[in-house]
Amino acid sequence: MWSGFPWPGSSFFTDDPLNQALADTYGIVMSTSHHEPMQQAMVEWRVAGKGPWSWELNKDAVAAHWRAGLQRAKPYESVITIGMRGEGDKAMQAEDPQGTLQDVINSQREMIGSTYGKDDGVPRQWKTQLSL
Amino acid sequence: MALYKEALQLYENGLKVPEDVTLLFADDNFGNVRRYPTDQEKRRVGGSGVGSLGQEKKTFSELTTCSCTTILSMLAIHVVTNGSIAAPL
């Protein structure tokens, strides 16, 4: 999401607790920018100050951050972006970028699975509608 | 999942992206696209397509806040000839 949202240091998700609900009421499907996975804005990470944005060095904090994003978005129709780059959409700093990114994607799918019940996040009800 | 810069190289080196994830082949901020999805990639459950990532963080002289370096007509050609829907910015 655009980092210059109304109040500095806030994002669409945190600026007003009713934002996600209101968007959902209007049928607006929310997502985040390509470098902000799991319904979390990069500005939220910076504000939280939980250490480096690195899967290798700071896995627990990053994973918790992502789980929180998924949990927060659970009641609302969302498009979840996955993957990971460096902070602020720079190249990832890692010993083995491919291995790290693969691990990131696998872990993100697992988190989506445990939060939404299926690792592609599509609820069973929706699948039934599609098949009609 | 947006495939651009080193992410596209990693993908072509064999990164396994689940079938239902949409692949976004992005332009280089100037309207040039490295490659289109292959037929196999188009058949993915999640689909794939060409789109622009909008303003990517770049050097000061390349900042697009005041001007848009992405040549939209080029992007339109990529999207129309590729037959895919442009992904959101």
Backbone of each chain as ProteinMPNN parsed JSONL, in Angstrom:
{"seq_chain_A": "MWSGFPWPGSSFFTDDPLNQALADTYGIVMSTSHHEPMQQAMVEWRVAGKGPWSWELNKDAVAAHWRAGLQRAKPYESVITIGMRGEGDKAMQAEDPQGTLQDVINSQREMIGSTYGKDDGVPRQWKTQLSL", "coords_chain_A": {"N_chain_A": [[0.843, -1.187, 0.0], [0.367, 2.268, -0.539], [2.765, 4.215, 0.994], [2.321, 6.651, 2.051], [-0.058, 7.01, 3.473], [-2.958, 8.56, 5.05], [-2.14, 9.179, 7.904], [1.177, 9.577, 8.919], [3.179, 6.703, 9.2], [1.118, 4.945, 9.385], [-1.047, 2.473, 7.925], [-3.417, 1.36, 5.445], [-4.642, -0.71, 6.815], [-4.18, -0.188, 9.498], [-4.813, 2.415, 9.986], [-7.461, 3.019, 10.479], [-9.557, 1.128, 12.381], [-11.885, 0.24, 11.226], [-11.57, 0.203, 8.521], [-10.995, -2.101, 6.881], [-13.338, -3.576, 7.188], [-15.264, -1.852, 6.16], [-14.464, -1.588, 3.491], [-14.909, -4.174, 2.665], [-17.662, -4.326, 2.94], [-18.47, -2.749, 0.827], [-17.785, -4.368, -1.201], [-15.179, -4.284, -1.997], [-12.162, -5.689, -2.783], [-9.344, -6.143, -0.958], [-5.807, -5.757, -1.269], [-2.218, -5.999, -1.143], [0.819, -4.222, -1.976], [3.286, -5.413, -4.367], [5.647, -5.934, -3.001], [4.962, -6.298, -0.437], [4.116, -8.689, 1.392], [1.408, -10.881, 2.513], [-0.792, -9.321, 3.442], [0.216, -7.133, 4.867], [1.447, -3.936, 5.388], [4.495, -2.376, 4.391], [5.228, -0.169, 5.871], [4.128, -0.669, 8.317], [5.797, -2.607, 9.382], [8.144, -1.165, 9.673], [7.398, 0.739, 11.55], [6.821, -0.885, 13.714], [9.307, -1.795, 14.458], [10.803, -4.27, 14.726], [13.265, -5.381, 14.245], [15.655, -6.531, 11.732], [14.464, -6.758, 8.342], [14.455, -9.618, 7.425], [14.499, -12.931, 6.38], [16.353, -14.843, 6.944], [17.758, -13.868, 9.168], [15.899, -13.034, 11.03], [13.656, -14.643, 11.482], [11.509, -15.468, 13.2], [10.209, -13.105, 14.059], [9.413, -11.962, 11.621], [7.747, -13.961, 10.64], [5.74, -13.961, 12.596], [4.7, -11.454, 12.179], [3.623, -11.788, 9.649], [1.686, -13.74, 10.136], [-0.024, -12.302, 11.742], [-0.987, -10.439, 9.93], [-2.473, -12.069, 8.207], [-4.377, -13.089, 9.954], [-5.748, -10.815, 10.673], [-6.904, -10.167, 8.273], [-8.66, -12.14, 7.866], [-11.606, -12.2, 8.08], [-12.331, -10.926, 5.726], [-12.718, -10.588, 2.171], [-9.849, -11.045, 0.358], [-6.883, -10.414, -1.592], [-4.061, -12.133, -1.359], [-0.704, -11.317, -1.36], [2.342, -12.999, -2.065], [5.727, -14.049, -1.282], [8.948, -12.476, -1.01], [11.054, -9.687, -0.675], [13.918, -7.539, -0.279], [13.936, -4.996, 2.301], [11.741, -2.313, 1.673], [11.435, -2.938, -0.972], [13.868, -3.542, -2.156], [16.613, -5.539, -3.454], [16.786, -8.888, -2.199], [18.778, -9.553, 0.65], [20.668, -12.147, 1.029], [22.303, -15.263, 1.788], [21.694, -17.403, 0.143], [19.66, -16.726, -2.137], [17.674, -18.048, -3.685], [17.069, -20.424, -2.288], [16.25, -19.32, 0.142], [14.035, -17.784, -0.66], [12.381, -19.801, -1.611], [11.917, -21.184, 0.734], [10.585, -19.189, 2.114], [8.225, -18.924, 0.557], [7.106, -21.497, 0.856], [6.702, -21.513, 3.611], [4.94, -19.383, 3.888], [2.712, -20.378, 2.563], [2.05, -22.406, 4.269], [1.322, -20.96, 6.519], [-0.916, -19.63, 5.505], [-2.494, -21.826, 5.108], [-2.873, -22.721, 7.761], [-4.233, -20.59, 8.836], [-6.452, -20.094, 7.172], [-7.444, -22.551, 6.609], [-7.016, -23.87, 4.185], [-4.268, -24.193, 1.988], [-4.397, -22.616, -0.242], [-6.112, -20.746, 0.386], [-8.728, -20.443, -0.514], [-12.048, -20.415, 0.329], [-14.234, -23.153, 1.107], [-16.879, -22.744, 0.516], [-16.965, -20.871, -1.547], [-15.805, -22.305, -3.588], [-17.769, -24.133, -4.109], [-19.727, -22.541, -5.244], [-18.495, -21.81, -7.605], [-18.584, -24.132, -9.047], [-21.118, -24.453, -9.944]], "CA_chain_A": [[0.0, 0.0, 0.0], [1.09, 3.537, -0.587], [3.254, 4.443, 2.348], [1.959, 7.975, 2.551], [-1.465, 7.007, 3.838], [-3.299, 9.739, 5.848], [-1.25, 9.515, 9.001], [2.499, 8.956, 8.746], [3.38, 5.532, 10.043], [-0.025, 4.04, 9.408], [-1.406, 1.887, 6.642], [-4.857, 1.173, 5.303], [-5.14, -1.661, 7.804], [-4.06, 0.295, 10.875], [-5.221, 3.809, 10.111], [-8.791, 3.041, 11.096], [-9.899, -0.29, 12.518], [-13.063, -0.111, 10.437], [-11.283, 0.281, 7.086], [-11.148, -3.381, 6.175], [-14.747, -3.966, 7.209], [-16.009, -0.976, 5.259], [-14.117, -1.976, 2.117], [-15.573, -5.447, 2.403], [-19.087, -4.032, 2.781], [-18.648, -2.215, -0.516], [-17.346, -5.335, -2.202], [-13.817, -3.979, -2.443], [-11.21, -6.722, -2.376], [-8.083, -5.475, -0.659], [-4.553, -6.484, -1.413], [-1.081, -5.132, -0.842], [1.77, -4.06, -3.061], [4.039, -6.618, -4.697], [6.749, -6.218, -2.083], [4.413, -6.336, 0.919], [3.302, -9.901, 1.412], [0.556, -11.303, 3.629], [-1.695, -8.258, 3.922], [0.906, -6.26, 5.797], [2.153, -2.866, 4.69], [5.891, -2.249, 4.817], [5.327, 0.889, 6.881], [3.795, -1.258, 9.612], [6.999, -3.265, 9.887], [9.105, -0.135, 10.094], [6.887, 1.363, 12.77], [6.896, -1.85, 14.809], [10.704, -1.851, 14.882], [11.076, -5.604, 15.256], [14.541, -5.916, 13.789], [15.843, -6.468, 10.277], [13.504, -7.418, 7.458], [15.269, -10.68, 6.856], [14.021, -14.258, 6.741], [17.478, -15.603, 7.504], [18.227, -13.358, 10.455], [14.842, -12.582, 11.937], [12.54, -15.436, 10.988], [10.345, -15.519, 14.094], [9.476, -11.834, 14.052], [8.78, -11.788, 10.313], [6.638, -14.922, 10.543], [4.658, -13.488, 13.464], [4.153, -10.296, 11.47], [2.777, -12.287, 8.568], [0.512, -14.413, 10.7], [-0.924, -11.253, 12.213], [-1.641, -9.869, 8.751], [-3.47, -13.019, 7.722], [-5.46, -13.18, 10.941], [-6.482, -9.562, 10.578], [-7.645, -10.118, 7.011], [-9.448, -13.375, 7.736], [-13.035, -12.066, 7.778], [-12.605, -10.136, 4.537], [-12.215, -11.11, 0.915], [-8.559, -10.383, 0.115], [-5.914, -11.063, -2.462], [-2.833, -12.174, -0.569], [0.53, -11.407, -2.142], [3.343, -13.818, -1.374], [7.105, -13.815, -1.695], [9.657, -11.539, -0.129], [12.3, -9.092, -1.177], [14.529, -6.774, 0.788], [13.067, -3.948, 2.806], [11.534, -1.225, 0.729], [11.473, -3.452, -2.344], [15.222, -3.71, -2.699], [16.939, -6.953, -3.625], [16.928, -9.588, -0.934], [20.154, -9.798, 1.079], [20.684, -13.5, 1.586], [23.376, -16.148, 1.318], [21.152, -18.241, -0.918], [18.349, -16.11, -2.381], [16.678, -18.982, -4.19], [16.652, -21.286, -1.183], [15.517, -18.511, 1.108], [12.725, -17.441, -1.219], [11.574, -21.024, -1.648], [11.501, -21.43, 2.115], [9.592, -18.157, 2.419], [6.964, -19.259, -0.098], [6.556, -22.686, 1.509], [6.235, -21.127, 4.947], [3.76, -18.54, 3.742], [1.592, -21.259, 2.213], [1.697, -23.112, 5.501], [0.611, -19.997, 7.367], [-2.226, -19.434, 4.907], [-3.214, -23.064, 5.391], [-3.327, -22.831, 9.148], [-5.17, -19.507, 9.147], [-7.67, -20.165, 6.379], [-7.909, -23.929, 6.473], [-6.453, -24.478, 2.974], [-3.106, -23.356, 1.702], [-4.625, -21.628, -1.285], [-6.947, -19.717, 0.993], [-10.069, -20.321, -1.087], [-12.967, -21.113, 1.219], [-14.992, -24.215, 0.438], [-18.159, -22.237, 0.023], [-16.735, -20.22, -2.831], [-15.531, -23.354, -4.577], [-19.058, -24.721, -4.474], [-20.405, -21.621, -6.154], [-17.828, -21.835, -8.897], [-18.843, -25.354, -9.796], [-22.523, -24.48, -10.405]], "C_chain_A": [[0.882, 1.241, 0.0], [1.483, 3.953, 0.82], [2.852, 5.797, 2.887], [0.501, 8.076, 2.931], [-1.7, 8.095, 4.895], [-2.382, 10.086, 7.008], [0.096, 8.833, 8.799], [2.659, 7.781, 9.689], [2.175, 4.625, 10.11], [-0.28, 3.509, 8.005], [-2.921, 1.811, 6.574], [-5.401, 0.32, 6.445], [-5.138, -1.093, 9.219], [-4.617, 1.699, 11.069], [-6.57, 3.943, 10.789], [-9.212, 1.583, 11.2], [-11.092, -0.725, 11.687], [-12.791, -0.155, 8.935], [-11.539, -1.023, 6.337], [-12.619, -3.781, 6.087], [-15.544, -3.146, 6.214], [-15.726, -1.329, 3.798], [-14.858, -3.243, 1.733], [-17.067, -5.244, 2.166], [-19.386, -3.531, 1.377], [-18.172, -3.178, -1.599], [-15.963, -5.059, -2.74], [-12.884, -5.048, -1.893], [-9.857, -6.048, -2.158], [-6.902, -6.386, -0.924], [-3.442, -5.538, -1.007], [-0.142, -5.107, -2.031], [2.617, -5.313, -3.226], [5.168, -6.921, -3.728], [6.282, -6.26, -0.636], [3.532, -7.558, 1.074], [2.408, -10.022, 2.64], [-0.258, -10.185, 4.278], [-1.05, -7.416, 5.023], [1.622, -5.194, 4.995], [3.566, -2.737, 5.239], [6.027, -1.21, 5.929], [5.001, 0.329, 8.264], [5.005, -1.953, 10.225], [7.985, -2.245, 10.421], [8.696, 0.48, 11.416], [7.043, 0.41, 13.954], [8.316, -2.021, 15.313], [11.121, -3.186, 15.449], [12.374, -6.2, 14.739], [14.641, -5.885, 12.284], [14.771, -7.241, 9.529], [14.266, -8.513, 6.72], [14.759, -12.03, 7.324], [15.128, -15.064, 7.399], [17.789, -15.182, 8.931], [17.125, -13.15, 11.483], [13.543, -13.333, 11.667], [11.312, -15.343, 11.884], [9.519, -14.251, 14.037], [8.749, -11.63, 12.728], [7.578, -12.722, 10.189], [5.451, -14.476, 11.386], [3.937, -12.31, 12.817], [3.201, -10.757, 10.373], [1.527, -12.977, 9.086], [-0.515, -13.384, 11.172], [-1.678, -10.633, 11.047], [-2.748, -10.77, 8.239], [-4.677, -13.067, 8.646], [-6.37, -11.968, 10.844], [-7.368, -9.535, 9.335], [-8.647, -11.255, 6.893], [-10.921, -13.157, 7.423], [-13.344, -11.437, 6.414], [-12.008, -10.762, 3.294], [-10.951, -10.328, 0.543], [-7.789, -11.114, -0.966], [-4.58, -10.987, -1.738], [-1.639, -12.238, -1.509], [1.547, -12.22, -1.347], [4.727, -13.511, -1.938], [7.751, -12.864, -0.708], [10.857, -10.98, -0.862], [12.971, -8.398, -0.012], [13.586, -5.671, 1.233], [12.926, -2.819, 1.789], [11.692, -1.658, -0.714], [12.864, -3.396, -2.963], [15.483, -5.205, -2.857], [17.129, -7.614, -2.265], [18.407, -9.797, -0.613], [20.175, -11.174, 1.718], [21.838, -14.286, 0.996], [22.931, -16.908, 0.083], [19.755, -17.733, -1.25], [17.299, -17.105, -2.82], [16.153, -19.867, -3.08], [15.816, -20.534, -0.172], [14.124, -18.196, 0.595], [11.825, -18.664, -1.277], [11.052, -21.341, -0.256], [10.419, -20.44, 2.532], [8.238, -18.549, 1.84], [6.32, -20.46, 0.579], [5.981, -22.344, 2.877], [4.979, -20.282, 4.862], [2.531, -19.384, 3.411], [1.102, -21.997, 3.449], [0.897, -22.204, 6.423], [-0.782, -19.756, 6.83], [-3.095, -20.654, 5.206], [-3.721, -23.109, 6.813], [-4.294, -21.726, 9.512], [-6.502, -19.701, 8.437], [-8.177, -21.583, 6.153], [-7.38, -24.627, 5.235], [-5.301, -23.603, 2.517], [-3.252, -22.512, 0.444], [-5.666, -20.617, -0.843], [-8.368, -19.632, 0.474], [-11.045, -21.092, -0.21], [-13.831, -22.117, 0.456], [-16.281, -23.689, -0.153], [-18.003, -21.636, -1.36], [-16.517, -21.259, -3.922], [-16.84, -23.972, -5.033], [-19.775, -23.822, -5.464], [-19.809, -21.686, -7.536], [-18.253, -23.044, -9.726], [-20.261, -25.395, -10.353], [-22.652, -24.134, -11.87]], "O_chain_A": [[2.009, 1.225, 0.494], [0.646, 4.033, 1.719], [3.03, 6.063, 4.076], [-0.119, 9.121, 2.734], [-0.757, 8.513, 5.567], [-1.889, 11.212, 7.073], [0.147, 7.632, 8.535], [2.303, 7.874, 10.863], [2.202, 3.623, 10.825], [0.225, 4.051, 7.023], [-3.617, 2.156, 7.529], [-6.478, 0.589, 6.977], [-5.976, -1.458, 10.043], [-4.865, 2.12, 12.199], [-6.796, 4.864, 11.575], [-9.219, 0.873, 10.194], [-11.295, -1.918, 11.464], [-13.677, -0.509, 8.157], [-12.205, -1.045, 5.302], [-13.086, -4.261, 5.054], [-16.401, -3.677, 5.507], [-16.638, -1.365, 2.973], [-15.367, -3.37, 0.62], [-17.666, -5.896, 1.311], [-20.428, -3.849, 0.805], [-18.16, -2.833, -2.781], [-15.602, -5.541, -3.814], [-12.827, -5.279, -0.685], [-9.298, -5.453, -3.08], [-6.989, -7.609, -0.818], [-3.696, -4.412, -0.579], [-0.295, -5.881, -2.976], [2.662, -6.167, -2.34], [5.606, -8.068, -3.643], [7.098, -6.259, 0.285], [2.316, -7.468, 0.902], [2.619, -9.363, 3.658], [-0.39, -10.119, 5.5], [-1.708, -7.039, 5.993], [2.326, -5.501, 4.032], [3.798, -2.966, 6.426], [6.855, -1.364, 6.827], [5.536, 0.8, 9.267], [5.216, -1.896, 11.436], [8.583, -2.432, 11.481], [9.528, 0.714, 12.293], [7.359, 0.839, 15.064], [8.518, -2.359, 16.48], [11.721, -3.25, 16.522], [12.557, -7.416, 14.796], [13.802, -5.276, 11.62], [14.244, -8.242, 10.016], [14.662, -8.359, 5.565], [14.601, -12.256, 8.524], [14.877, -15.867, 8.297], [18.049, -16.018, 9.796], [17.398, -13.096, 12.682], [12.466, -12.738, 11.627], [10.198, -15.161, 11.393], [8.29, -14.298, 13.974], [7.604, -11.178, 12.708], [6.522, -12.326, 9.695], [4.3, -14.591, 10.963], [2.715, -12.191, 12.901], [2.12, -10.196, 10.191], [0.439, -12.812, 8.533], [-1.721, -13.577, 11.017], [-2.868, -10.334, 11.158], [-3.829, -10.301, 7.88], [-5.826, -13.083, 8.205], [-7.594, -12.078, 10.92], [-8.451, -8.95, 9.347], [-9.399, -11.323, 5.921], [-11.461, -13.864, 6.573], [-14.501, -11.419, 5.994], [-10.945, -11.383, 3.338], [-10.981, -9.102, 0.429], [-8.022, -12.296, -1.218], [-4.038, -9.901, -1.529], [-1.57, -13.12, -2.364], [1.605, -12.14, -0.12], [4.869, -12.806, -2.938], [7.156, -12.499, 0.306], [11.573, -11.691, -1.568], [12.618, -8.651, 1.14], [12.552, -5.441, 0.606], [13.893, -2.434, 1.132], [12.039, -0.854, -1.578], [13.001, -3.221, -4.174], [14.672, -6.033, -2.444], [17.574, -6.981, -1.307], [19.193, -10.169, -1.484], [19.733, -11.33, 2.856], [22.294, -14.028, -0.118], [23.674, -17.046, -0.888], [18.769, -18.241, -0.716], [16.151, -17.026, -2.382], [14.943, -20.047, -2.937], [14.802, -21.036, 0.313], [13.143, -18.325, 1.328], [10.626, -18.564, -1.016], [9.892, -21.718, -0.085], [9.46, -20.801, 3.215], [7.225, -18.514, 2.537], [5.119, -20.448, 0.85], [4.912, -22.824, 3.253], [4.059, -20.441, 5.666], [1.44, -19.13, 3.922], [-0.098, -22.186, 3.647], [-0.085, -22.629, 7.031], [-1.739, -19.683, 7.602], [-4.28, -20.527, 5.516], [-4.866, -23.49, 7.056], [-5.108, -21.904, 10.418], [-7.561, -19.497, 9.031], [-9.239, -21.776, 5.561], [-7.296, -25.855, 5.217], [-5.365, -22.381, 2.652], [-2.336, -21.769, 0.091], [-6.053, -19.735, -1.61], [-9.151, -18.823, 0.973], [-10.888, -22.298, -0.024], [-14.114, -21.922, -0.726], [-16.72, -24.145, -1.209], [-18.828, -21.873, -2.243], [-16.993, -21.102, -5.046], [-17.003, -24.297, -6.209], [-20.37, -24.309, -6.426], [-20.529, -21.625, -8.533], [-18.279, -22.985, -10.955], [-20.582, -26.275, -11.151], [-23.761, -24.113, -12.404]]}, "seq_chain_B": "MALYKEALQLYENGLKVPEDVTLLFADDNFGNVRRYPTDQEKRRVGGSGVGSLGQEKKTFSELTTCSCTTILSMLAIHVVTNGSIAAPL", "coords_chain_B": {"N_chain_B": [[2.176, -13.436, -7.473], [4.856, -11.307, -7.925], [7.045, -11.219, -10.621], [10.022, -10.003, -11.133], [13.037, -8.201, -11.689], [15.468, -9.685, -9.671], [13.806, -11.667, -8.816], [12.543, -12.805, -11.0], [14.668, -14.132, -12.23], [15.254, -16.021, -10.268], [12.904, -17.477, -10.319], [13.038, -18.551, -12.907], [15.203, -20.141, -12.547], [14.158, -22.248, -11.244], [12.425, -21.952, -9.078], [9.79, -23.024, -7.006], [6.554, -22.284, -7.455], [3.348, -22.329, -6.111], [0.544, -23.702, -7.93], [-1.866, -22.238, -7.852], [-1.2, -19.66, -7.474], [-1.082, -16.426, -8.805], [0.935, -15.401, -11.471], [2.867, -12.577, -12.021], [4.211, -10.911, -14.623], [6.363, -8.421, -14.804], [6.853, -5.061, -16.069], [9.753, -3.012, -16.875], [9.569, -0.593, -15.679], [9.749, 1.197, -17.703], [8.194, 0.408, -19.693], [9.121, -1.787, -21.044], [9.027, -5.286, -21.449], [10.314, -8.251, -20.141], [9.69, -10.966, -20.679], [6.855, -12.841, -21.892], [4.154, -14.776, -20.391], [4.436, -18.333, -20.79], [2.615, -20.823, -22.714], [2.059, -22.879, -20.984], [2.282, -21.632, -18.531], [0.192, -19.88, -18.74], [-1.915, -21.567, -18.442], [-2.093, -22.111, -15.816], [-3.756, -22.602, -12.685], [-3.965, -20.353, -11.114], [-3.385, -18.531, -12.985], [-1.691, -16.112, -15.137], [-0.01, -13.104, -16.065], [0.672, -9.917, -17.625], [1.896, -6.926, -16.287], [2.21, -3.629, -14.859], [4.342, -2.518, -12.291], [4.056, -0.063, -11.352], [5.233, 2.671, -9.531], [8.388, 1.944, -8.909], [10.881, 1.709, -6.401], [13.494, 3.751, -7.034], [16.458, 5.375, -8.293], [17.03, 8.822, -7.482], [16.87, 10.468, -9.73], [15.275, 8.98, -11.314], [12.85, 8.852, -10.199], [9.374, 8.571, -10.221], [7.439, 10.179, -9.305], [6.778, 12.731, -10.112], [6.656, 12.478, -12.788], [5.809, 10.127, -15.326], [7.565, 7.372, -16.187], [6.941, 5.036, -17.362], [6.0, 3.949, -20.425], [2.924, 4.16, -21.447], [1.557, 3.338, -23.716], [3.176, 1.353, -24.735], [2.996, -0.524, -22.748], [0.309, -1.107, -22.964], [0.276, -2.369, -25.431], [1.706, -4.698, -24.838], [-0.033, -5.899, -23.046], [-2.388, -6.22, -24.523], [-1.604, -7.76, -26.797], [-0.67, -9.952, -25.531], [-2.877, -11.007, -24.464], [-3.716, -11.091, -21.829], [-4.96, -10.097, -18.605], [-4.115, -7.009, -17.249], [-2.345, -6.802, -14.251], [-3.152, -5.518, -10.967], [-1.803, -2.328, -9.991]], "CA_chain_B": [[3.576, -13.191, -7.118], [5.437, -10.46, -8.967], [8.341, -11.715, -11.096], [10.741, -8.876, -11.7], [14.424, -8.122, -11.207], [16.084, -10.991, -9.376], [12.756, -12.658, -8.582], [12.311, -13.511, -12.263], [15.793, -15.057, -12.413], [15.084, -17.133, -9.327], [11.796, -18.275, -10.829], [13.509, -19.31, -14.062], [16.153, -21.136, -12.056], [13.46, -23.402, -10.713], [11.632, -21.695, -7.872], [8.487, -23.693, -7.129], [5.449, -21.431, -7.034], [2.124, -23.127, -6.193], [-0.279, -23.539, -9.133], [-2.97, -21.289, -7.765], [-0.675, -18.303, -7.319], [-1.018, -15.7, -10.064], [2.259, -14.883, -11.785], [2.837, -11.262, -12.656], [5.445, -10.569, -15.34], [6.304, -6.96, -14.729], [7.705, -4.29, -16.971], [10.954, -2.492, -16.214], [9.247, 0.8, -15.361], [9.816, 2.017, -18.906], [7.317, -0.179, -20.705], [9.712, -2.974, -21.663], [8.719, -6.516, -20.731], [11.355, -9.24, -20.429], [9.062, -12.059, -21.409], [5.456, -13.129, -21.654], [3.947, -16.127, -19.894], [4.342, -19.408, -21.776], [1.279, -21.427, -22.723], [1.895, -23.663, -19.753], [2.068, -20.7, -17.426], [-1.141, -19.305, -18.883], [-2.907, -22.56, -18.051], [-2.074, -22.281, -14.371], [-5.023, -22.316, -12.009], [-3.926, -18.965, -10.682], [-3.211, -17.675, -14.146], [-0.505, -15.27, -15.191], [-0.262, -11.967, -16.937], [1.659, -8.847, -17.717], [1.403, -5.693, -15.692], [3.233, -2.7, -14.409], [4.406, -2.393, -10.844], [3.901, 1.338, -10.994], [6.469, 3.347, -9.137], [9.352, 1.16, -8.156], [11.887, 2.546, -5.745], [14.62, 3.883, -7.948], [17.323, 6.51, -7.967], [16.306, 10.091, -7.416], [16.593, 11.004, -11.059], [14.296, 8.143, -11.991], [11.593, 8.867, -9.453], [8.269, 8.836, -11.135], [6.371, 10.888, -8.61], [6.374, 13.918, -10.866], [6.454, 12.132, -14.189], [5.648, 8.685, -15.463], [8.487, 6.884, -17.195], [6.354, 3.883, -18.052], [5.304, 4.367, -21.634], [1.69, 3.404, -21.296], [1.148, 2.705, -24.973], [3.94, 0.102, -24.85], [2.4, -1.461, -21.794], [-0.974, -1.519, -23.531], [0.553, -3.338, -26.493], [2.065, -5.966, -24.188], [-1.203, -6.492, -22.431], [-3.357, -6.6, -25.547], [-1.106, -8.867, -27.624], [-0.484, -11.126, -24.687], [-4.194, -11.548, -24.176], [-3.935, -11.278, -20.4], [-5.429, -8.91, -17.912], [-3.055, -6.346, -16.496], [-2.525, -6.959, -12.808], [-3.246, -4.212, -10.32], [-0.521, -1.652, -9.717]], "C_chain_B": [[4.243, -12.425, -8.261], [6.833, -10.955, -9.335], [9.05, -10.582, -11.805], [12.113, -8.849, -11.053], [14.922, -9.517, -10.85], [15.028, -12.07, -9.133], [12.478, -13.448, -9.85], [13.436, -14.504, -12.521], [15.642, -16.27, -11.503], [13.972, -18.065, -9.797], [12.261, -19.139, -11.991], [14.568, -20.332, -13.681], [15.484, -22.306, -11.368], [12.708, -23.188, -9.424], [10.243, -22.315, -8.037], [7.398, -22.793, -6.574], [4.164, -22.241, -7.176], [1.237, -22.724, -7.364], [-1.306, -22.42, -9.048], [-2.498, -19.859, -7.535], [-0.594, -17.657, -8.692], [0.392, -15.174, -10.272], [2.126, -13.549, -12.493], [4.19, -10.994, -13.297], [5.454, -9.049, -15.515], [7.185, -6.294, -15.776], [8.853, -3.697, -16.17], [10.787, -1.04, -15.818], [9.346, 1.724, -16.564], [8.985, 1.413, -20.035], [7.9, -1.38, -21.409], [9.405, -4.198, -20.816], [9.729, -7.579, -21.13], [10.786, -10.44, -21.179], [7.591, -12.188, -21.04], [5.331, -14.494, -21.0], [3.911, -17.139, -21.044], [2.928, -19.983, -21.737], [1.013, -22.199, -21.446], [1.599, -22.752, -18.567], [0.688, -20.064, -17.506], [-2.21, -20.267, -18.392], [-2.932, -22.788, -16.547], [-3.434, -21.937, -13.786], [-5.082, -20.847, -11.6], [-3.767, -18.002, -11.841], [-1.903, -16.91, -14.11], [-0.794, -14.12, -16.134], [0.844, -10.949, -16.864], [1.087, -7.608, -17.055], [2.556, -4.81, -15.293], [3.202, -2.645, -12.892], [4.307, -0.942, -10.423], [5.231, 1.939, -10.605], [7.334, 2.424, -8.318], [10.362, 2.093, -7.536], [13.128, 2.602, -6.626], [15.49, 5.046, -7.496], [16.511, 7.789, -8.07], [15.933, 10.592, -8.797], [15.536, 10.187, -11.79], [12.949, 8.14, -11.279], [10.448, 9.284, -10.355], [7.149, 9.621, -10.474], [5.864, 12.065, -9.43], [6.145, 13.608, -12.337], [6.36, 10.624, -14.268], [6.573, 8.191, -16.557], [7.923, 5.691, -17.956], [5.588, 4.374, -19.264], [4.039, 3.527, -21.735], [1.258, 2.725, -22.585], [1.91, 1.397, -25.164], [3.334, -0.948, -23.944], [1.08, -1.994, -22.341], [-0.757, -2.565, -24.628], [0.883, -4.694, -25.886], [0.827, -6.658, -23.666], [-2.174, -6.998, -23.494], [-2.857, -7.787, -26.365], [-0.94, -10.128, -26.797], [-1.804, -11.758, -24.293], [-4.456, -11.757, -22.709], [-4.415, -9.978, -19.797], [-4.257, -8.314, -17.158], [-3.353, -6.477, -15.012], [-2.603, -5.583, -12.166], [-1.877, -3.64, -10.015], [-0.112, -1.864, -8.277]], "O_chain_B": [[4.195, -12.847, -9.416], [7.698, -11.094, -8.471], [8.72, -10.241, -12.941], [12.312, -9.419, -9.981], [14.805, -10.438, -11.659], [15.327, -13.26, -9.234], [12.202, -14.646, -9.779], [13.179, -15.613, -12.987], [15.874, -17.405, -11.92], [14.084, -19.286, -9.688], [11.926, -20.321, -12.061], [14.801, -21.288, -14.42], [16.153, -23.252, -10.952], [12.382, -24.156, -8.736], [9.601, -22.153, -9.075], [7.327, -22.564, -5.366], [3.904, -22.789, -8.247], [1.183, -21.554, -7.742], [-1.585, -21.739, -10.035], [-3.316, -18.946, -7.415], [-0.095, -18.266, -9.638], [0.979, -14.575, -9.371], [1.363, -13.413, -13.449], [5.198, -10.864, -12.603], [4.662, -8.483, -16.268], [8.131, -6.889, -16.292], [8.923, -3.852, -14.951], [11.777, -0.33, -15.64], [9.055, 2.915, -16.453], [9.063, 1.85, -21.184], [7.253, -1.951, -22.287], [9.514, -4.147, -19.591], [9.977, -7.79, -22.317], [11.339, -10.872, -22.19], [7.15, -11.699, -19.999], [6.27, -15.29, -21.036], [3.42, -16.838, -22.131], [2.144, -19.67, -20.842], [-0.09, -22.182, -20.9], [0.771, -23.068, -17.713], [0.082, -19.746, -16.484], [-3.288, -19.842, -17.974], [-3.728, -23.592, -16.062], [-4.165, -21.099, -14.314], [-6.116, -20.191, -11.725], [-3.988, -16.8, -11.696], [-1.112, -17.042, -13.177], [-1.74, -14.18, -16.92], [1.822, -11.108, -16.132], [-0.084, -7.282, -17.247], [3.722, -5.194, -15.379], [2.133, -2.719, -12.286], [4.462, -0.63, -9.242], [6.239, 1.733, -11.281], [7.038, 2.154, -7.154], [10.664, 3.15, -8.089], [13.732, 1.57, -6.916], [15.267, 5.625, -6.433], [15.439, 7.818, -8.674], [14.824, 11.08, -9.015], [14.964, 10.651, -12.777], [12.011, 7.482, -11.729], [10.554, 10.226, -11.141], [6.045, 9.719, -11.011], [4.669, 12.358, -9.441], [5.512, 14.387, -13.05], [6.796, 9.924, -13.354], [6.4, 8.543, -17.724], [8.372, 5.375, -19.058], [4.63, 5.135, -19.132], [4.084, 2.342, -22.065], [0.656, 1.651, -22.55], [1.358, 0.433, -25.695], [3.179, -2.108, -24.324], [0.77, -3.177, -22.201], [-1.518, -3.527, -24.737], [0.4, -5.723, -26.358], [0.664, -7.868, -23.83], [-2.719, -8.094, -23.366], [-3.614, -8.728, -26.604], [-1.058, -11.24, -27.311], [-1.847, -12.903, -23.844], [-5.343, -12.534, -22.357], [-4.294, -8.908, -20.393], [-3.498, -9.029, -16.504], [-4.488, -6.282, -14.578], [-2.169, -4.593, -12.755], [-0.912, -4.377, -9.808], [0.935, -1.376, -7.854]]}, "name": "protein", "num_of_chains": 2, "seq": "MWSGFPWPGSSFFTDDPLNQALADTYGIVMSTSHHEPMQQAMVEWRVAGKGPWSWELNKDAVAAHWRAGLQRAKPYESVITIGMRGEGDKAMQAEDPQGTLQDVINSQREMIGSTYGKDDGVPRQWKTQLSLMALYKEALQLYENGLKVPEDVTLLFADDNFGNVRRYPTDQEKRRVGGSGVGSLGQEKKTFSELTTCSCTTILSMLAIHVVTNGSIAAPL"}
